[in-house]
């Protein structure tokens, strides 16, 4: 199974609480944080929800 690298590139300040919770569930707290996540439906849904804050690459 493939993995994806998820990097937070924009600030969470001013975001809705559910968007902040989604970022934290991906292991992202500060700008520049990088997390390796499995490429599955749950991860893709989280990425879709806050994609405007993220940079996603294949691992």
C-alpha positions in Angstrom: 0.0 0.0 0.0 1.3 3.4 -0.9 1.9 6.4 1.4 1.4 10.1 0.9 3.4 12.9 2.4 1.2 15.7 3.8 2.7 19.1 4.6 0.9 22.1 6.2 1.8 25.2 4.1 -0.8 27.6 5.3 -1.8 28.8 8.8 -4.7 27.3 10.8 -5.4 30.7 12.3 -8.9 31.8 11.2 -10.0 28.2 10.2 -13.1 26.5 11.5 -12.7 24.2 14.5 -13.5 21.1 12.4 -10.7 22.1 9.9 -8.2 22.5 12.8 -9.3 19.1 14.2 -8.8 17.5 10.8 -5.3 18.9 10.5 -4.4 17.7 14.0 -5.8 14.2 13.1 -3.3 14.2 10.3 -0.5 15.1 12.8 -0.1 18.7 11.6 0.0 21.5 14.1 2.4 24.2 12.8 3.3 25.5 9.3 6.0 23.3 7.8 4.9 20.1 9.7 5.1 17.0 7.5 3.3 13.7 8.1 3.4 10.4 6.3 -0.1 8.9 6.0 -1.4 5.7 4.4 -3.1 6.3 1.0 -6.7 5.2 1.8 -10.2 6.6 1.7 -10.1 8.1 5.2 -6.9 10.0 4.5 -8.1 11.2 1.1 -11.3 12.5 2.7 -9.3 14.5 5.2 -7.0 15.9 2.5 -10.0 16.9 0.5 -11.6 18.7 3.4 -8.5 20.9 4.1 -6.6 20.6 0.8 -6.3 24.4 0.4 -4.0 24.3 3.5 -1.8 21.4 2.4 0.8 20.2 -0.1 0.5 16.5 -0.9 3.1 14.3 -2.6 3.4 10.6 -3.1 5.8 8.9 -0.8 
